[in-house]
Amino acid sequence: MDRKSIESLFSRVSHISCLVIGDLMLDEYLWGKTDRISPEAPVQVVDILREEMRLGGAGNVANNLVSLGAQVDVCSVTGDDSNGRVLLEMLEQRQIGHTAVFMDSCRHTSRKTRVIASHQQIVRIDRESRNPLSPEGEERLCRWIGTHANRYAVLLLSDYGKGVLTERVLATAIDTARTAGIPVVVDPKGSDYGRYRFASVLTPNRKEAEAASGIAIRDQDSLLKAADLIMNAARIDSLLITRSEEGMSLFRRESAPVHIPTVAREVFDVSGAGDTVISALAIALAGSMAMEQAAILANIAAGIAVSKLGTSTVTPAEIIGAASLAHHDSDEKIKNRDVLTGLLAAEKLRGRTVVFTNGCFDLLHAGHVKYLQKARSLGDTLVLGLNSDASVHRLKGSRRPLIAEEERAHILAALDCIDYVTIFDEDTPLELISMLKPDILVKGGDYTADAVVGREIVEAYGGRVELVSFVDGKSTSTIIDRVLERYSAE
């Protein structure tokens, strides 16, 4: 997965609205040290040094979405108790919408207390309700979902088996979303996946997939059989099974399975990793990523989450940084125009002068390099607008370009004098110049200032045009002619 696609997604993420429906809970952490055995019983004594409360269950899903930059509302039922009020306060602090979180005096708000010493969990204490919602609570939840769920970009169903996601609530949520054309991403529970029928994608881990299919997953054959049974039972088109150190496997109707390897990391804690997977996957699908790309993004996010202790969130910067590890530095310079617009605005706020030039740069030669070095000397940041393959084809004829756009972009990005490269598909860079608003617009000396595309736009806000001469005798056409002359003689 290329870095610029991820950057482009996160540049738009603040406009993505998500609805999380599921079991809310509190995760309490008691951090301490242990260096002695109790005289009362053969157990360790933990001296508590620090206490921490986090959003758990569907709350951790919502927290992950907020950390990724999305707008988030939660729909659920809690107990009418002190834990429920703490939970609402925490949602408020994280700016997570909770007008659809209803309190029920007959239920207990789930609270899991984990005691941790020396980076090890010593014990977990659970206080919760596991019974299904009352008929009145179910009706209230379904009525709200049926009225409001169709205004979100994506629905996330976070099932922890605590009774909120009854069959009726699930059916109401999925039917409402399907009618509105909204993707539904489900983190399932239990063995009956028919409850989630017609969802967009389910994300069980290996153990959950084994329970749902009744098949012990030991190899590729058993994995395929389990996936087939689950997809048929749930009547879904996509299934993403997370497989711990073996990565993830994506299954889709009419497509070959895609196995995504895990990224090598030191694993501290897998708790909450499923919440990170469902959150990243949902954001990607809501941002119009294809399912395979969305799964790869979720895999990157999960790798970051398990390297942290406790139910943790990840950030766009962490995901972008992790994705960049698979690429050379040149990849970091290649940007989509929407991302680049924001970066250049920040550059200008720091008082830096932005220079822009454009061209095909097919078969890079010394003349190109000298030209680009001169352009860079005119300011602090040089942006190169690179004609796409289709654009070069229209401008230069059917036999050009000789080098594909991605290769040309990486070659150019490797030059020290270039700060950013962005590919454009139009015949001229006029639209790109309008978006980026460079301070200086540079073209070759074979142009006159009046003939430079974008001159009027740049000069209108106080910028200027500079003409830089090319090195005589250096051109792609000359190189092509020389190659043809030498090799045709043979």
C-alpha positions in Angstrom: 0.0 0.0 0.0 1.5 3.3 -1.0 2.0 6.1 1.5 0.2 8.8 -0.6 -3.1 6.8 -0.6 -3.0 6.6 3.2 -2.1 10.3 3.5 -5.0 11.2 1.1 -7.4 9.1 3.2 -6.4 10.8 6.5 -6.6 14.3 4.9 -10.3 13.7 4.5 -11.0 11.7 7.6 -12.5 14.6 9.6 -15.4 14.6 7.2 -16.2 10.9 7.9 -19.0 10.3 10.3 -19.2 7.0 12.1 -21.9 5.3 14.2 -20.8 2.7 16.7 -23.5 0.3 18.0 -22.6 -2.2 20.7 -21.6 -3.1 24.2 -20.0 -0.2 26.1 -17.7 -0.9 29.1 -15.0 0.6 31.3 -11.5 -0.8 31.3 -9.8 -0.2 34.6 -6.0 -0.7 34.9 -4.2 -1.0 38.2 -0.5 -0.8 37.6 2.0 -1.9 40.3 4.9 -3.9 41.3 5.3 -7.3 43.0 8.3 -8.6 44.9 6.8 -10.8 47.6 4.3 -13.5 48.3 1.3 -13.0 50.6 1.6 -14.7 54.1 -2.2 -15.3 53.9 -2.2 -17.4 50.7 0.3 -18.5 48.0 -0.4 -15.5 45.8 1.6 -12.4 44.8 1.2 -9.1 46.6 0.9 -6.2 44.2 1.7 -2.7 45.4 -0.5 -0.4 43.3 1.5 2.6 41.9 -1.0 4.0 39.3 -4.6 3.7 38.4 -6.1 4.3 35.0 -9.6 4.2 33.5 -10.1 3.7 29.7 -13.1 3.3 27.4 -13.6 -0.4 26.6 -15.7 -2.6 24.3 -17.6 -0.4 21.8 -16.1 2.6 23.7 -12.6 1.5 22.6 -13.8 1.2 19.0 -15.2 4.8 19.3 -12.0 5.9 20.9 -9.9 4.4 18.0 -12.1 6.2 15.5 -11.6 9.5 17.3 -7.8 8.9 17.4 -7.9 8.4 13.6 -9.6 11.7 13.2 -13.2 10.8 12.4 -16.5 12.1 13.8 -18.1 9.5 16.1 -21.4 8.8 17.8 -22.2 5.8 20.0 -25.6 4.0 20.3 -25.9 1.7 23.3 -27.5 0.9 26.7 -25.7 1.1 30.0 -26.7 0.7 33.6 -28.1 3.6 35.5 -25.2 3.6 38.0 -22.0 5.3 38.9 -20.0 3.4 36.3 -22.4 4.4 33.6 -22.0 8.1 34.6 -18.2 7.8 34.5 -18.5 6.3 31.1 -20.6 9.1 29.8 -18.2 11.7 31.2 -15.3 9.9 29.4 -17.3 9.9 26.1 -17.9 13.6 26.6 -14.2 14.3 27.2 -13.3 12.5 24.0 -16.0 14.4 22.1 -17.8 11.2 21.2 -21.5 11.8 20.7 -23.6 9.9 23.2 -27.2 11.2 22.9 -28.1 7.6 21.9 -26.6 6.0 25.0 -29.6 5.1 27.1 -29.5 4.1 30.8 -31.4 1.2 32.2 -31.8 0.7 36.0 -32.1 -3.0 35.5 -28.6 -3.4 34.0 -25.0 -3.0 35.4 -22.5 -1.0 33.4 -19.7 -3.4 32.4 -16.4 -2.7 34.2 -13.3 -4.9 33.8 -10.4 -4.4 36.3 -7.0 -5.6 35.3 -4.1 -5.8 37.7 -0.7 -5.5 36.0 2.7 -5.8 37.4 6.1 -6.1 35.6 4.3 -5.8 32.2 2.2 -8.9 33.1 -1.5 -9.1 33.8 -1.9 -10.8 37.2 -5.7 -11.0 37.4 -8.9 -9.6 35.8 -12.1 -8.9 37.7 -15.4 -8.5 35.7 -18.5 -6.7 36.8 -21.2 -6.7 34.2 -24.7 -7.6 32.8 -24.9 -10.3 30.1 -28.6 -10.6 29.7 -30.3 -9.3 26.5 -31.9 -5.9 26.6 -35.4 -5.7 28.0 -38.2 -5.4 25.4 -38.6 -1.7 26.2 -34.8 -1.0 25.9 -34.7 -2.9 22.7 -37.6 -1.0 21.2 -36.0 2.3 22.2 -32.7 1.4 20.6 -34.3 0.1 17.4 -36.5 3.2 17.0 -33.4 5.5 17.3 -31.4 3.4 14.9 -34.1 3.2 12.3 -34.5 7.0 12.4 -30.9 8.2 12.5 -28.4 5.5 11.3 -28.9 6.4 7.6 -27.1 9.7 8.0 -23.6 8.2 8.8 -20.9 7.2 6.4 -20.3 3.9 8.0 -21.8 1.7 10.8 -19.7 -0.4 13.2 -21.3 -3.2 15.2 -19.1 -4.0 18.2 -20.4 -7.2 19.8 -18.9 -8.3 23.1 -21.8 -10.6 24.0 -23.2 -8.4 26.8 -26.7 -8.2 25.5 -27.0 -4.9 23.6 -26.8 -6.4 20.1 -29.9 -8.5 20.1 -31.1 -10.1 16.8 -33.6 -7.3 16.4 -31.1 -4.5 17.0 -28.7 -6.2 14.5 -31.3 -6.6 11.9 -32.5 -3.0 12.3 -29.0 -1.6 12.0 -28.0 -3.7 9.0 -31.3 -3.2 7.1 -31.2 0.5 7.7 -27.6 0.8 6.5 -28.1 -1.4 3.4 -31.1 0.6 2.3 -29.0 3.8 2.6 -26.0 2.2 0.8 -23.8 2.5 3.9 -21.1 -0.1 4.7 -21.6 -2.2 7.9 -18.4 -3.5 9.6 -19.0 -6.1 12.3 -16.7 -7.4 15.1 -18.7 -10.6 15.8 -19.2 -12.8 18.9 -20.5 -16.3 19.6 -21.1 -19.1 17.1 -24.2 -18.0 15.3 -23.1 -15.6 12.5 -26.5 -15.8 10.9 -27.3 -13.0 13.3 -25.1 -10.7 11.1 -26.5 -11.6 7.7 -26.1 -9.1 4.9 -23.4 -7.1 6.8 -20.6 -5.7 4.5 -17.8 -7.5 6.3 -17.1 -9.5 9.4 -13.8 -9.4 11.3 -13.5 -12.5 13.5 -10.1 -13.7 14.9 -9.0 -17.2 14.3 -10.5 -18.6 17.5 -13.8 -16.9 16.8 -13.8 -18.2 13.2 -13.3 -21.7 14.6 -16.2 -21.4 17.0 -18.5 -20.0 14.3 -17.6 -22.6 11.7 -17.0 -25.7 13.9 -13.7 -26.2 12.1 -10.2 -26.3 13.7 -8.1 -24.0 11.5 -4.7 -25.7 11.1 -3.8 -25.0 7.5 -4.9 -23.3 4.3 -7.5 -26.0 3.5 -9.2 -25.8 6.9 -9.0 -22.0 6.7 -10.8 -21.9 3.3 -13.5 -24.3 4.5 -14.1 -22.3 7.7 -14.4 -19.1 5.6 -16.8 -20.6 3.2 -19.1 -21.9 5.9 -19.1 -18.5 7.7 -19.8 -16.5 4.5 -22.6 -18.8 3.6 -24.1 -18.7 7.1 -23.9 -14.9 7.3 -24.8 -14.4 3.6 -21.9 -11.9 3.3 -19.6 -10.9 0.5 -16.5 -10.2 2.5 -14.8 -11.8 5.5 -11.5 -10.7 7.2 -10.1 -13.3 9.6 -7.3 -12.0 11.8 -4.7 -14.8 12.5 -2.3 -13.3 15.1 1.3 -13.8 14.0 0.2 -15.1 10.6 -1.4 -11.8 9.7 -4.9 -11.6 8.1 -6.8 -13.4 5.4 -9.4 -11.6 3.3 -12.1 -13.6 1.5 -14.6 -12.2 -1.1 -17.1 -13.7 -3.4 -15.8 -14.4 -6.9 -12.2 -13.5 -5.8 -9.2 -15.4 -4.7 -8.3 -15.1 -1.0 -5.8 -12.5 -0.1 -3.3 -13.3 2.7 -1.8 -10.3 4.3 1.4 -11.0 6.3 1.9 -9.4 9.7 4.5 -6.8 10.2 7.3 -8.0 12.5 6.9 -6.2 15.9 7.4 -7.0 19.5 3.9 -7.9 20.9 3.1 -6.6 24.3 -0.7 -6.9 24.5 -3.3 -8.2 22.0 -6.3 -6.9 24.0 -8.2 -4.4 22.0 -6.5 -5.2 18.7 -9.8 -6.3 17.2 -11.2 -2.8 18.0 -8.3 -1.3 16.1 -8.9 -3.6 13.1 -12.6 -2.8 12.8 -12.0 1.0 13.3 -9.3 1.3 10.6 -11.2 -1.0 8.2 -14.4 1.1 8.6 -12.5 4.4 8.1 -10.9 3.1 4.9 -14.2 1.8 3.5 -16.0 5.0 4.3 -13.2 6.8 2.6 -13.9 4.8 -0.6 -10.9 2.5 -0.4 -11.3 -0.9 -2.0 -11.8 -3.8 0.4 -8.2 -5.2 -0.1 -6.6 -1.9 0.5 -8.8 -1.3 3.5 -7.7 -4.7 4.9 -4.0 -3.9 4.4 -4.5 -0.6 6.3 -6.3 -2.4 9.1 -3.3 -4.9 9.3 -0.9 -2.0 9.7 -3.0 -0.4 12.4 -3.3 -3.7 14.3 0.5 -4.2 14.2 0.9 -0.9 16.0 -1.8 -1.6 18.5 -0.4 -4.9 19.8 3.0 -3.2 20.4 1.3 -1.2 23.2 0.3 -2.4 26.6 -3.5 -2.3 27.3 -6.4 -1.5 25.1 -4.8 1.2 23.0 -5.5 3.5 20.0 -3.4 4.3 17.0 -3.0 7.6 15.2 -2.7 8.6 11.4 0.9 9.6 11.9 1.7 6.2 13.4 0.0 4.4 10.4 1.7 6.6 7.8 5.0 6.1 9.5 4.6 2.3 9.6 3.6 2.2 6.0 6.6 4.2 5.0 9.0 1.6 6.5 8.3 -0.6 3.4 9.4 2.2 1.0 12.5 4.2 0.3 12.7 7.9 1.3 11.7 8.9 -2.3 8.2 7.6 -1.6 7.7 10.1 1.2 8.1 13.0 -1.3 5.3 11.7 -3.7 2.0 13.3 -2.6 -1.6 13.4 -3.8 -2.6 17.0 -4.5 -5.1 17.2 -1.6 -2.4 16.2 0.9 0.1 18.5 -0.8 -2.2 21.5 -0.5 -2.2 21.3 3.3 1.6 20.7 3.5 2.3 23.8 1.3 0.0 26.0 3.4 2.0 25.0 6.5 5.2 25.7 4.6 4.0 29.2 3.8 3.0 29.9 7.4 6.6 29.2 8.3 7.7 31.9 5.8 9.0 29.5 3.2 8.9 30.3 -0.5 7.2 27.7 -2.6 8.5 27.1 -6.2 6.5 25.1 -8.7 7.4 23.7 -12.1 6.0 20.9 -14.3 6.8 18.6 -17.1 7.0 15.1 -18.5 10.6 14.4 -17.5 10.7 11.2 -19.6 14.2 9.7 -19.7 15.8 12.0 -17.0 19.0 13.6 -18.2 21.6 16.2 -17.1 19.6 19.0 -18.7 16.6 18.2 -16.6 18.7 18.0 -13.4 20.4 21.4 -14.1 17.0 23.0 -14.8 15.5 21.6 -11.6 18.5 22.7 -9.5 18.1 26.2 -10.8 14.4 26.2 -10.1 15.1 25.1 -6.5 17.6 27.9 -6.0 14.8 30.4 -6.4 13.0 29.5 -3.2 12.8 27.1 -0.2 10.6 24.3 -1.4 10.4 22.9 -4.9 7.2 21.2 -6.1 7.3 19.2 -9.3 4.0 18.7 -11.2 4.6 15.5 -13.2 2.4 14.7 -16.3 0.7 11.3 -16.0 1.2 8.6 -18.6 -2.1 9.5 -20.2 -1.3 13.2 -20.3 2.2 12.5 -21.9 0.5 10.2 -24.4 -1.8 13.0 -25.5 1.0 15.6 -25.6 3.9 13.6 -27.0 2.2 10.9 -29.1 1.4 7.2 -28.9 5.0 6.1 -28.3 5.6 8.2 -25.2 6.3 8.0 -22.3 9.1 5.5 -22.3 9.1 5.5 -18.5 5.9 4.9 -16.6 4.6 7.7 -14.3 5.4 5.9 -11.0 8.9 5.2 -12.0 9.4 8.8 -13.2 8.0 10.1 -10.0 10.4 7.9 -7.8 13.4 8.9 -9.9 12.7 12.6 -9.6 11.8 12.3 -5.9 15.3 10.9 -5.3 16.8 14.2 -6.3 17.9 16.4 -3.4 16.7 19.5 -5.2 13.0 18.3 -5.3 10.9 18.5 -2.1 7.6 17.1 -3.5 6.3 15.4 -6.6 2.6 15.2 -7.5 1.2 13.6 -10.6 -1.5 15.4 -12.7 -3.7 13.9 -15.5 -4.8 17.1 -17.2 -3.2 18.5 -20.3 -2.0 21.5 -18.4 -1.2 22.1 -14.7 -3.7 25.0 -14.5 -6.0 23.2 -12.0 -3.0 22.1 -9.9 -1.5 25.6 -9.8 -4.9 26.9 -8.7 -4.9 24.5 -5.7 -1.3 24.7 -4.6 -0.8 28.5 -5.1 3.0 28.6 -5.4 4.9 31.8 -4.8 7.1 31.3 -7.9 6.1 29.6 -11.2 9.1 28.3 -13.2 9.2 27.3 -16.9 11.9 26.7 -19.4 13.6 29.5 -21.3 12.0 28.4 -24.6 8.7 30.0 -23.2 7.8 33.6 -23.0 6.2 34.8 -19.8 2.9 35.5 -21.5 2.7 31.9 -22.7 3.3 30.2 -19.3 0.1 28.4 -18.1 -1.0 29.7 -14.7 0.8 33.0 -15.0 -2.4 35.0 -14.4 -3.4 33.0 -11.4 0.0 33.3 -9.7 0.5 37.0 -10.4 -3.1 37.8 -9.2 -2.1 36.9 -5.6 1.3 38.5 -5.8 3.5 35.6 -7.1 5.8 35.7 -10.0 7.0 33.8 -13.1 10.6 32.9 -13.7 12.1 31.5 -16.9 15.1 29.1 -16.6 17.1 28.1 -19.6 17.7 24.5 -20.5 21.2 23.2 -21.2 21.7 23.2 -25.0 21.8 19.9 -26.7 20.2 18.0 -23.8 16.8 16.5 -24.5 14.9 13.2 -24.4 14.4 13.4 -28.2 18.1 13.7 -28.7 18.7 10.6 -26.5 16.1 8.6 -28.4 17.6 9.6 -31.8 21.1 8.6 -30.6 19.8 5.2 -29.4 18.0 4.5 -32.7 21.0 5.6 -34.8 23.4 3.4 -32.9 21.3 0.3 -32.6 19.5 0.3 -35.9 23.0 0.2 -37.6 23.6 -3.1 -35.9 
